[in-house]
Amino acid sequence: AAMPIKLLPAGDDFVLRGDTLKQAIERDVAAGLIPVICVATLGTTGTCAYDDIESLASICEEKSVWLHVDAAYAGGAFALEECSELRRGLERVDSLNFNLHKFMLVNFDCAAMWLRDANKVIDSFNVDRIYLKHKHEGQTQIPDFRHWQIPLGRRFRALKVWITFRTLGAEGLRAHIRKHISLAGQFEDLVKADERFELIAPRALGLVCFRAKGDNEIT
């Protein structure tokens, strides 16, 4: 039986690109399958690598495949102009999420989700039961978020986001992220200056991947 989810190989630089996705889609179609979604990553867990969103978007647009971007860790850095390169191509994706509890000082758990067309989600999850009717339906622009998910109820995560933003401000949060990046840069310099260790991936944001030189037994 075919796997419902397939992991695609990244290049030697840990980046997934459109040509790899195109070949996988064409193989699946030839096998009678219907590819529906590509989940790209900005800031992978192991090395904080960034997939090539623009080339992936071109293939997804051509093949009518939903393109979702998981920016769980790195998404907080979208707020920094010096990291604007990370935002390249995001206007072409269908959905995007990142975790505010990783880089933005919001208590666990809290994920932000953006959808280019929220109506597609509402059309999928809309539950129209008599006990959910109310007299204000259609009279407000405020989204009815029970239509955005399977459960009818949801936690009030927006409250802790509001409190954090209100307390620290946008510039306070940016300063926090910049401090993490600066500390990682200092640590990277220490690793480079010590002949016992080596970097195994480029430093990205607050992540430095390094190892002791020699056999893995040393590590």
Buried (B, 14 or more C-beta within 10 A) or exposed (E): EEEEEEEBEBEEEBBBBBEBBBEBBEEBEEEEBEBEEBBBBBBBEEBBBBBBBEBBBBBBEEBEBBBBBBBBBBBBBBBBEEBEEBBEBBEBBBBBBBBBBBBBBBEEEBBBEBBBEBEEBBEEEEEEEEEEEEEEEEEEEEEBEBBBEEEEEEEEBEEBBEEBBEEBEEEEBBEBBBEBBEEBEEBBEEBEEEEEBBEEBBBBBBBBBBEEEEEEEEE
